[in-house]
Amino acid sequence: MIVPWQDINSDTLNHLLEEFASRDGTDYGSYETSLADKVDQLKVQLNQKRILVVYSELHESINIVPAEQFKE
């Protein structure tokens, strides 16, 4: 289920984006980027609808996924 990111408390959304940005294997290119910059980049992608916040009832978890990977 897609969760409208605009409906998520701003602190909660920031924590979610920080957790996602700091996962192992998350690649932001050939140079080091601060966590704050990574979160800002993710917010831009949310605004552009390139990524989505998705809740899985089966796994009782929330995740960020590329929009093209999520099929309703």
HTML snippet that shows the backbone in 3Dmol.js (N, CA, C, O; Angstrom):
<script src="https://3Dmol.org/build/3Dmol-min.js"></script>
<div id="view" style="width:600px;height:400px;position:relative"></div>
<script>
const pdb = `
ATOM      1  N   MET A   1       0.838  -1.163   0.000  1.00  0.00           N
ATOM      2  CA  MET A   1       0.000   0.000   0.000  1.00  0.00           C
ATOM      3  C   MET A   1       0.894   1.240   0.000  1.00  0.00           C
ATOM      4  O   MET A   1       1.816   1.340   0.809  1.00  0.00           O
ATOM      5  N   ILE A   2       0.628   2.166  -0.887  1.00  0.00           N
ATOM      6  CA  ILE A   2       1.373   3.422  -0.946  1.00  0.00           C
ATOM      7  C   ILE A   2       0.907   4.316   0.194  1.00  0.00           C
ATOM      8  O   ILE A   2      -0.291   4.500   0.411  1.00  0.00           O
ATOM      9  N   VAL A   3       1.873   4.864   0.915  1.00  0.00           N
ATOM     10  CA  VAL A   3       1.581   5.804   1.991  1.00  0.00           C
ATOM     11  C   VAL A   3       1.901   7.202   1.474  1.00  0.00           C
ATOM     12  O   VAL A   3       3.041   7.470   1.096  1.00  0.00           O
ATOM     13  N   PRO A   4       0.913   8.101   1.451  1.00  0.00           N
ATOM     14  CA  PRO A   4       1.214   9.468   1.002  1.00  0.00           C
ATOM     15  C   PRO A   4       2.239  10.104   1.950  1.00  0.00           C
ATOM     16  O   PRO A   4       1.946  10.313   3.127  1.00  0.00           O
ATOM     17  N   TRP A   5       3.419  10.406   1.448  1.00  0.00           N
ATOM     18  CA  TRP A   5       4.485  10.924   2.301  1.00  0.00           C
ATOM     19  C   TRP A   5       4.108  12.257   2.924  1.00  0.00           C
ATOM     20  O   TRP A   5       4.625  12.610   3.984  1.00  0.00           O
ATOM     21  N   GLN A   6       3.211  13.005   2.281  1.00  0.00           N
ATOM     22  CA  GLN A   6       2.776  14.290   2.814  1.00  0.00           C
ATOM     23  C   GLN A   6       1.986  14.119   4.112  1.00  0.00           C
ATOM     24  O   GLN A   6       1.888  15.051   4.910  1.00  0.00           O
ATOM     25  N   ASP A   7       1.421  12.919   4.321  1.00  0.00           N
ATOM     26  CA  ASP A   7       0.631  12.647   5.513  1.00  0.00           C
ATOM     27  C   ASP A   7       1.474  12.143   6.685  1.00  0.00           C
ATOM     28  O   ASP A   7       0.958  11.968   7.789  1.00  0.00           O
ATOM     29  N   ILE A   8       2.745  11.914   6.455  1.00  0.00           N
ATOM     30  CA  ILE A   8       3.635  11.414   7.498  1.00  0.00           C
ATOM     31  C   ILE A   8       4.197  12.595   8.275  1.00  0.00           C
ATOM     32  O   ILE A   8       4.634  13.585   7.687  1.00  0.00           O
ATOM     33  N   ASN A   9       4.183  12.485   9.599  1.00  0.00           N
ATOM     34  CA  ASN A   9       4.767  13.511  10.457  1.00  0.00           C
ATOM     35  C   ASN A   9       6.174  13.821   9.963  1.00  0.00           C
ATOM     36  O   ASN A   9       6.920  12.904   9.620  1.00  0.00           O
ATOM     37  N   SER A  10       6.551  15.097   9.921  1.00  0.00           N
ATOM     38  CA  SER A  10       7.841  15.489   9.335  1.00  0.00           C
ATOM     39  C   SER A  10       9.028  14.858  10.055  1.00  0.00           C
ATOM     40  O   SER A  10       9.999  14.473   9.404  1.00  0.00           O
ATOM     41  N   ASP A  11       8.975  14.742  11.390  1.00  0.00           N
ATOM     42  CA  ASP A  11      10.072  14.087  12.109  1.00  0.00           C
ATOM     43  C   ASP A  11      10.160  12.609  11.747  1.00  0.00           C
ATOM     44  O   ASP A  11      11.249  12.070  11.552  1.00  0.00           O
ATOM     45  N   THR A  12       9.006  11.966  11.660  1.00  0.00           N
ATOM     46  CA  THR A  12       8.969  10.549  11.304  1.00  0.00           C
ATOM     47  C   THR A  12       9.502  10.345   9.895  1.00  0.00           C
ATOM     48  O   THR A  12      10.278   9.422   9.650  1.00  0.00           O
ATOM     49  N   LEU A  13       9.091  11.200   8.972  1.00  0.00           N
ATOM     50  CA  LEU A  13       9.574  11.099   7.593  1.00  0.00           C
ATOM     51  C   LEU A  13      11.088  11.291   7.534  1.00  0.00           C
ATOM     52  O   LEU A  13      11.778  10.557   6.826  1.00  0.00           O
ATOM     53  N   ASN A  14      11.607  12.267   8.268  1.00  0.00           N
ATOM     54  CA  ASN A  14      13.053  12.484   8.284  1.00  0.00           C
ATOM     55  C   ASN A  14      13.793  11.263   8.816  1.00  0.00           C
ATOM     56  O   ASN A  14      14.825  10.876   8.268  1.00  0.00           O
ATOM     57  N   HIS A  15      13.275  10.654   9.879  1.00  0.00           N
ATOM     58  CA  HIS A  15      13.916   9.455  10.423  1.00  0.00           C
ATOM     59  C   HIS A  15      13.871   8.307   9.416  1.00  0.00           C
ATOM     60  O   HIS A  15      14.843   7.567   9.265  1.00  0.00           O
ATOM     61  N   LEU A  16      12.749   8.164   8.735  1.00  0.00           N
ATOM     62  CA  LEU A  16      12.619   7.121   7.721  1.00  0.00           C
ATOM     63  C   LEU A  16      13.621   7.340   6.591  1.00  0.00           C
ATOM     64  O   LEU A  16      14.282   6.401   6.147  1.00  0.00           O
ATOM     65  N   LEU A  17      13.729   8.580   6.129  1.00  0.00           N
ATOM     66  CA  LEU A  17      14.659   8.892   5.050  1.00  0.00           C
ATOM     67  C   LEU A  17      16.111   8.722   5.499  1.00  0.00           C
ATOM     68  O   LEU A  17      16.945   8.247   4.729  1.00  0.00           O
ATOM     69  N   GLU A  18      16.416   9.107   6.738  1.00  0.00           N
ATOM     70  CA  GLU A  18      17.770   8.920   7.268  1.00  0.00           C
ATOM     71  C   GLU A  18      18.120   7.435   7.350  1.00  0.00           C
ATOM     72  O   GLU A  18      19.226   7.031   6.992  1.00  0.00           O
ATOM     73  N   GLU A  19      17.176   6.633   7.821  1.00  0.00           N
ATOM     74  CA  GLU A  19      17.420   5.196   7.919  1.00  0.00           C
ATOM     75  C   GLU A  19      17.657   4.611   6.534  1.00  0.00           C
ATOM     76  O   GLU A  19      18.578   3.816   6.349  1.00  0.00           O
ATOM     77  N   PHE A  20      16.845   4.991   5.569  1.00  0.00           N
ATOM     78  CA  PHE A  20      16.994   4.491   4.209  1.00  0.00           C
ATOM     79  C   PHE A  20      18.336   4.927   3.623  1.00  0.00           C
ATOM     80  O   PHE A  20      19.031   4.124   3.000  1.00  0.00           O
ATOM     81  N   ALA A  21      18.704   6.194   3.819  1.00  0.00           N
ATOM     82  CA  ALA A  21      19.933   6.742   3.234  1.00  0.00           C
ATOM     83  C   ALA A  21      21.184   6.127   3.847  1.00  0.00           C
ATOM     84  O   ALA A  21      22.240   6.117   3.216  1.00  0.00           O
ATOM     85  N   SER A  22      21.077   5.618   5.060  1.00  0.00           N
ATOM     86  CA  SER A  22      22.259   5.079   5.724  1.00  0.00           C
ATOM     87  C   SER A  22      22.380   3.558   5.618  1.00  0.00           C
ATOM     88  O   SER A  22      23.293   2.971   6.200  1.00  0.00           O
ATOM     89  N   ARG A  23      21.477   2.920   4.888  1.00  0.00           N
ATOM     90  CA  ARG A  23      21.551   1.468   4.703  1.00  0.00           C
ATOM     91  C   ARG A  23      22.811   1.087   3.945  1.00  0.00           C
ATOM     92  O   ARG A  23      23.297   1.843   3.104  1.00  0.00           O
ATOM     93  N   ASP A  24      23.331  -0.084   4.250  1.00  0.00           N
ATOM     94  CA  ASP A  24      24.469  -0.611   3.497  1.00  0.00           C
ATOM     95  C   ASP A  24      24.048  -0.819   2.051  1.00  0.00           C
ATOM     96  O   ASP A  24      22.948  -1.292   1.767  1.00  0.00           O
ATOM     97  N   GLY A  25      24.939  -0.461   1.155  1.00  0.00           N
ATOM     98  CA  GLY A  25      24.671  -0.694  -0.259  1.00  0.00           C
ATOM     99  C   GLY A  25      23.986   0.473  -0.950  1.00  0.00           C
ATOM    100  O   GLY A  25      23.822   0.452  -2.170  1.00  0.00           O
ATOM    101  N   THR A  26      23.582   1.491  -0.197  1.00  0.00           N
ATOM    102  CA  THR A  26      22.985   2.660  -0.828  1.00  0.00           C
ATOM    103  C   THR A  26      24.107   3.462  -1.452  1.00  0.00           C
ATOM    104  O   THR A  26      25.017   3.899  -0.748  1.00  0.00           O
ATOM    105  N   ASP A  27      24.059   3.666  -2.761  1.00  0.00           N
ATOM    106  CA  ASP A  27      25.158   4.280  -3.493  1.00  0.00           C
ATOM    107  C   ASP A  27      24.727   5.637  -4.018  1.00  0.00           C
ATOM    108  O   ASP A  27      23.724   5.747  -4.723  1.00  0.00           O
ATOM    109  N   TYR A  28      25.479   6.662  -3.677  1.00  0.00           N
ATOM    110  CA  TYR A  28      25.161   8.010  -4.135  1.00  0.00           C
ATOM    111  C   TYR A  28      26.239   8.566  -5.061  1.00  0.00           C
ATOM    112  O   TYR A  28      26.316   9.778  -5.262  1.00  0.00           O
ATOM    113  N   GLY A  29      27.056   7.710  -5.613  1.00  0.00           N
ATOM    114  CA  GLY A  29      28.047   8.169  -6.572  1.00  0.00           C
ATOM    115  C   GLY A  29      29.464   7.988  -6.087  1.00  0.00           C
ATOM    116  O   GLY A  29      29.720   7.298  -5.101  1.00  0.00           O
ATOM    117  N   SER A  30      30.378   8.617  -6.792  1.00  0.00           N
ATOM    118  CA  SER A  30      31.796   8.400  -6.544  1.00  0.00           C
ATOM    119  C   SER A  30      32.368   9.302  -5.451  1.00  0.00           C
ATOM    120  O   SER A  30      33.533   9.144  -5.087  1.00  0.00           O
ATOM    121  N   TYR A  31      31.593  10.233  -4.922  1.00  0.00           N
ATOM    122  CA  TYR A  31      32.100  11.089  -3.857  1.00  0.00           C
ATOM    123  C   TYR A  31      31.194  10.985  -2.636  1.00  0.00           C
ATOM    124  O   TYR A  31      30.018  10.639  -2.745  1.00  0.00           O
ATOM    125  N   GLU A  32      31.762  11.289  -1.477  1.00  0.00           N
ATOM    126  CA  GLU A  32      31.048  11.180  -0.212  1.00  0.00           C
ATOM    127  C   GLU A  32      29.994  12.289  -0.110  1.00  0.00           C
ATOM    128  O   GLU A  32      30.262  13.449  -0.425  1.00  0.00           O
ATOM    129  N   THR A  33      28.801  11.911   0.334  1.00  0.00           N
ATOM    130  CA  THR A  33      27.697  12.839   0.502  1.00  0.00           C
ATOM    131  C   THR A  33      27.230  12.755   1.946  1.00  0.00           C
ATOM    132  O   THR A  33      27.118  11.661   2.500  1.00  0.00           O
ATOM    133  N   SER A  34      26.955  13.900   2.558  1.00  0.00           N
ATOM    134  CA  SER A  34      26.512  13.907   3.951  1.00  0.00           C
ATOM    135  C   SER A  34      25.111  13.301   4.053  1.00  0.00           C
ATOM    136  O   SER A  34      24.361  13.257   3.078  1.00  0.00           O
ATOM    137  N   LEU A  35      24.784  12.842   5.249  1.00  0.00           N
ATOM    138  CA  LEU A  35      23.462  12.267   5.472  1.00  0.00           C
ATOM    139  C   LEU A  35      22.375  13.299   5.193  1.00  0.00           C
ATOM    140  O   LEU A  35      21.340  12.967   4.615  1.00  0.00           O
ATOM    141  N   ALA A  36      22.599  14.539   5.596  1.00  0.00           N
ATOM    142  CA  ALA A  36      21.616  15.605   5.351  1.00  0.00           C
ATOM    143  C   ALA A  36      21.393  15.808   3.852  1.00  0.00           C
ATOM    144  O   ALA A  36      20.258  15.991   3.412  1.00  0.00           O
ATOM    145  N   ASP A  37      22.475  15.777   3.067  1.00  0.00           N
ATOM    146  CA  ASP A  37      22.349  15.930   1.617  1.00  0.00           C
ATOM    147  C   ASP A  37      21.603  14.743   1.002  1.00  0.00           C
ATOM    148  O   ASP A  37      20.801  14.913   0.083  1.00  0.00           O
ATOM    149  N   LYS A  38      21.875  13.544   1.515  1.00  0.00           N
ATOM    150  CA  LYS A  38      21.177  12.355   1.018  1.00  0.00           C
ATOM    151  C   LYS A  38      19.681  12.460   1.287  1.00  0.00           C
ATOM    152  O   LYS A  38      18.863  12.136   0.426  1.00  0.00           O
ATOM    153  N   VAL A  39      19.327  12.918   2.492  1.00  0.00           N
ATOM    154  CA  VAL A  39      17.914  13.079   2.847  1.00  0.00           C
ATOM    155  C   VAL A  39      17.272  14.130   1.945  1.00  0.00           C
ATOM    156  O   VAL A  39      16.147  13.946   1.481  1.00  0.00           O
ATOM    157  N   ASP A  40      17.977  15.225   1.698  1.00  0.00           N
ATOM    158  CA  ASP A  40      17.453  16.258   0.796  1.00  0.00           C
ATOM    159  C   ASP A  40      17.220  15.701  -0.605  1.00  0.00           C
ATOM    160  O   ASP A  40      16.215  16.016  -1.243  1.00  0.00           O
ATOM    161  N   GLN A  41      18.158  14.866  -1.089  1.00  0.00           N
ATOM    162  CA  GLN A  41      17.995  14.245  -2.404  1.00  0.00           C
ATOM    163  C   GLN A  41      16.769  13.333  -2.430  1.00  0.00           C
ATOM    164  O   GLN A  41      16.034  13.297  -3.417  1.00  0.00           O
ATOM    165  N   LEU A  42      16.558  12.606  -1.352  1.00  0.00           N
ATOM    166  CA  LEU A  42      15.389  11.724  -1.282  1.00  0.00           C
ATOM    167  C   LEU A  42      14.094  12.527  -1.263  1.00  0.00           C
ATOM    168  O   LEU A  42      13.104  12.112  -1.866  1.00  0.00           O
ATOM    169  N   LYS A  43      14.086  13.662  -0.585  1.00  0.00           N
ATOM    170  CA  LYS A  43      12.886  14.515  -0.559  1.00  0.00           C
ATOM    171  C   LYS A  43      12.564  15.034  -1.960  1.00  0.00           C
ATOM    172  O   LYS A  43      11.399  15.114  -2.348  1.00  0.00           O
ATOM    173  N   VAL A  44      13.595  15.380  -2.706  1.00  0.00           N
ATOM    174  CA  VAL A  44      13.383  15.815  -4.092  1.00  0.00           C
ATOM    175  C   VAL A  44      12.754  14.673  -4.895  1.00  0.00           C
ATOM    176  O   VAL A  44      11.817  14.891  -5.663  1.00  0.00           O
ATOM    177  N   GLN A  45      13.274  13.457  -4.714  1.00  0.00           N
ATOM    178  CA  GLN A  45      12.735  12.306  -5.439  1.00  0.00           C
ATOM    179  C   GLN A  45      11.294  12.015  -5.030  1.00  0.00           C
ATOM    180  O   GLN A  45      10.491  11.598  -5.864  1.00  0.00           O
ATOM    181  N   LEU A  46      10.955  12.229  -3.759  1.00  0.00           N
ATOM    182  CA  LEU A  46       9.558  12.068  -3.328  1.00  0.00           C
ATOM    183  C   LEU A  46       8.670  13.090  -4.038  1.00  0.00           C
ATOM    184  O   LEU A  46       7.603  12.749  -4.548  1.00  0.00           O
ATOM    185  N   ASN A  47       9.120  14.337  -4.066  1.00  0.00           N
ATOM    186  CA  ASN A  47       8.353  15.396  -4.738  1.00  0.00           C
ATOM    187  C   ASN A  47       8.173  15.117  -6.226  1.00  0.00           C
ATOM    188  O   ASN A  47       7.138  15.442  -6.809  1.00  0.00           O
ATOM    189  N   GLN A  48       9.183  14.518  -6.827  1.00  0.00           N
ATOM    190  CA  GLN A  48       9.128  14.204  -8.261  1.00  0.00           C
ATOM    191  C   GLN A  48       8.415  12.880  -8.535  1.00  0.00           C
ATOM    192  O   GLN A  48       8.278  12.470  -9.688  1.00  0.00           O
ATOM    193  N   LYS A  49       7.966  12.220  -7.477  1.00  0.00           N
ATOM    194  CA  LYS A  49       7.275  10.931  -7.571  1.00  0.00           C
ATOM    195  C   LYS A  49       8.154   9.850  -8.194  1.00  0.00           C
ATOM    196  O   LYS A  49       7.653   8.939  -8.852  1.00  0.00           O
ATOM    197  N   ARG A  50       9.480   9.957  -7.982  1.00  0.00           N
ATOM    198  CA  ARG A  50      10.411   8.941  -8.474  1.00  0.00           C
ATOM    199  C   ARG A  50      10.573   7.811  -7.464  1.00  0.00           C
ATOM    200  O   ARG A  50      10.945   6.695  -7.826  1.00  0.00           O
ATOM    201  N   ILE A  51      10.291   8.108  -6.185  1.00  0.00           N
ATOM    202  CA  ILE A  51      10.283   7.088  -5.143  1.00  0.00           C
ATOM    203  C   ILE A  51       8.986   7.197  -4.360  1.00  0.00           C
ATOM    204  O   ILE A  51       8.342   8.246  -4.345  1.00  0.00           O
ATOM    205  N   LEU A  52       8.607   6.093  -3.706  1.00  0.00           N
ATOM    206  CA  LEU A  52       7.363   6.028  -2.946  1.00  0.00           C
ATOM    207  C   LEU A  52       7.627   5.453  -1.569  1.00  0.00           C
ATOM    208  O   LEU A  52       8.563   4.678  -1.369  1.00  0.00           O
ATOM    209  N   VAL A  53       6.784   5.846  -0.619  1.00  0.00           N
ATOM    210  CA  VAL A  53       6.787   5.220   0.700  1.00  0.00           C
ATOM    211  C   VAL A  53       5.701   4.149   0.653  1.00  0.00           C
ATOM    212  O   VAL A  53       4.546   4.436   0.339  1.00  0.00           O
ATOM    213  N   VAL A  54       6.082   2.917   0.967  1.00  0.00           N
ATOM    214  CA  VAL A  54       5.165   1.779   0.837  1.00  0.00           C
ATOM    215  C   VAL A  54       5.103   1.013   2.153  1.00  0.00           C
ATOM    216  O   VAL A  54       6.131   0.742   2.774  1.00  0.00           O
ATOM    217  N   TYR A  55       3.889   0.668   2.572  1.00  0.00           N
ATOM    218  CA  TYR A  55       3.689  -0.148   3.773  1.00  0.00           C
ATOM    219  C   TYR A  55       3.310  -1.563   3.346  1.00  0.00           C
ATOM    220  O   TYR A  55       2.444  -1.749   2.492  1.00  0.00           O
ATOM    221  N   SER A  56       3.964  -2.559   3.947  1.00  0.00           N
ATOM    222  CA  SER A  56       3.653  -3.955   3.678  1.00  0.00           C
ATOM    223  C   SER A  56       2.883  -4.509   4.873  1.00  0.00           C
ATOM    224  O   SER A  56       3.426  -4.620   5.972  1.00  0.00           O
ATOM    225  N   GLU A  57       1.627  -4.852   4.654  1.00  0.00           N
ATOM    226  CA  GLU A  57       0.840  -5.466   5.721  1.00  0.00           C
ATOM    227  C   GLU A  57       1.385  -6.845   6.063  1.00  0.00           C
ATOM    228  O   GLU A  57       1.384  -7.244   7.227  1.00  0.00           O
ATOM    229  N   LEU A  58       1.848  -7.569   5.058  1.00  0.00           N
ATOM    230  CA  LEU A  58       2.390  -8.905   5.266  1.00  0.00           C
ATOM    231  C   LEU A  58       3.593  -8.881   6.212  1.00  0.00           C
ATOM    232  O   LEU A  58       3.682  -9.688   7.137  1.00  0.00           O
ATOM    233  N   HIS A  59       4.512  -7.950   5.970  1.00  0.00           N
ATOM    234  CA  HIS A  59       5.734  -7.869   6.766  1.00  0.00           C
ATOM    235  C   HIS A  59       5.636  -6.843   7.898  1.00  0.00           C
ATOM    236  O   HIS A  59       6.549  -6.717   8.714  1.00  0.00           O
ATOM    237  N   GLU A  60       4.527  -6.118   7.934  1.00  0.00           N
ATOM    238  CA  GLU A  60       4.324  -5.054   8.919  1.00  0.00           C
ATOM    239  C   GLU A  60       5.528  -4.112   8.952  1.00  0.00           C
ATOM    240  O   GLU A  60       6.099  -3.828  10.005  1.00  0.00           O
ATOM    241  N   SER A  61       5.888  -3.643   7.765  1.00  0.00           N
ATOM    242  CA  SER A  61       7.047  -2.770   7.647  1.00  0.00           C
ATOM    243  C   SER A  61       6.776  -1.683   6.619  1.00  0.00           C
ATOM    244  O   SER A  61       5.879  -1.791   5.783  1.00  0.00           O
ATOM    245  N   ILE A  62       7.573  -0.645   6.709  1.00  0.00           N
ATOM    246  CA  ILE A  62       7.472   0.457   5.762  1.00  0.00           C
ATOM    247  C   ILE A  62       8.801   0.562   5.039  1.00  0.00           C
ATOM    248  O   ILE A  62       9.852   0.312   5.629  1.00  0.00           O
ATOM    249  N   ASN A  63       8.762   0.930   3.762  1.00  0.00           N
ATOM    250  CA  ASN A  63       9.974   0.978   2.969  1.00  0.00           C
ATOM    251  C   ASN A  63       9.854   2.078   1.928  1.00  0.00           C
ATOM    252  O   ASN A  63       8.765   2.584   1.653  1.00  0.00           O
ATOM    253  N   ILE A  64      10.984   2.434   1.361  1.00  0.00           N
ATOM    254  CA  ILE A  64      11.033   3.383   0.248  1.00  0.00           C
ATOM    255  C   ILE A  64      11.452   2.592  -0.976  1.00  0.00           C
ATOM    256  O   ILE A  64      12.456   1.881  -0.953  1.00  0.00           O
ATOM    257  N   VAL A  65      10.679   2.720  -2.044  1.00  0.00           N
ATOM    258  CA  VAL A  65      10.971   1.963  -3.258  1.00  0.00           C
ATOM    259  C   VAL A  65      10.906   2.894  -4.475  1.00  0.00           C
ATOM    260  O   VAL A  65      10.196   3.900  -4.459  1.00  0.00           O
ATOM    261  N   PRO A  66      11.655   2.546  -5.532  1.00  0.00           N
ATOM    262  CA  PRO A  66      11.516   3.305  -6.781  1.00  0.00           C
ATOM    263  C   PRO A  66      10.089   3.149  -7.307  1.00  0.00           C
ATOM    264  O   PRO A  66       9.511   2.064  -7.250  1.00  0.00           O
ATOM    265  N   ALA A  67       9.549   4.211  -7.803  1.00  0.00           N
ATOM    266  CA  ALA A  67       8.161   4.214  -8.275  1.00  0.00           C
ATOM    267  C   ALA A  67       7.933   3.172  -9.363  1.00  0.00           C
ATOM    268  O   ALA A  67       6.866   2.561  -9.407  1.00  0.00           O
ATOM    269  N   GLU A  68       8.918   2.952 -10.251  1.00  0.00           N
ATOM    270  CA  GLU A  68       8.721   1.990 -11.339  1.00  0.00           C
ATOM    271  C   GLU A  68       8.693   0.546 -10.856  1.00  0.00           C
ATOM    272  O   GLU A  68       8.227  -0.334 -11.580  1.00  0.00           O
ATOM    273  N   GLN A  69       9.184   0.287  -9.645  1.00  0.00           N
ATOM    274  CA  GLN A  69       9.160  -1.077  -9.108  1.00  0.00           C
ATOM    275  C   GLN A  69       7.845  -1.415  -8.426  1.00  0.00           C
ATOM    276  O   GLN A  69       7.536  -2.589  -8.220  1.00  0.00           O
ATOM    277  N   PHE A  70       7.071  -0.401  -8.076  1.00  0.00           N
ATOM    278  CA  PHE A  70       5.833  -0.659  -7.340  1.00  0.00           C
ATOM    279  C   PHE A  70       4.679  -0.727  -8.319  1.00  0.00           C
ATOM    280  O   PHE A  70       4.384   0.225  -9.040  1.00  0.00           O
ATOM    281  N   LYS A  71       4.039  -1.878  -8.320  1.00  0.00           N
ATOM    282  CA  LYS A  71       2.865  -2.080  -9.193  1.00  0.00           C
ATOM    283  C   LYS A  71       1.678  -2.368  -8.293  1.00  0.00           C
ATOM    284  O   LYS A  71       1.721  -3.270  -7.456  1.00  0.00           O
ATOM    285  N   GLU A  72       0.623  -1.597  -8.472  1.00  0.00           N
ATOM    286  CA  GLU A  72      -0.574  -1.838  -7.670  1.00  0.00           C
ATOM    287  C   GLU A  72      -1.382  -2.967  -8.266  1.00  0.00           C
ATOM    288  O   GLU A  72      -2.433  -3.323  -7.731  1.00  0.00           O
TER     289      GLU A  72
END
`;
const viewer = $3Dmol.createViewer("view");
viewer.addModel(pdb, "pdb");
viewer.setStyle({}, {cartoon: {color: "spectrum"}});
viewer.zoomTo();
viewer.render();
</script>
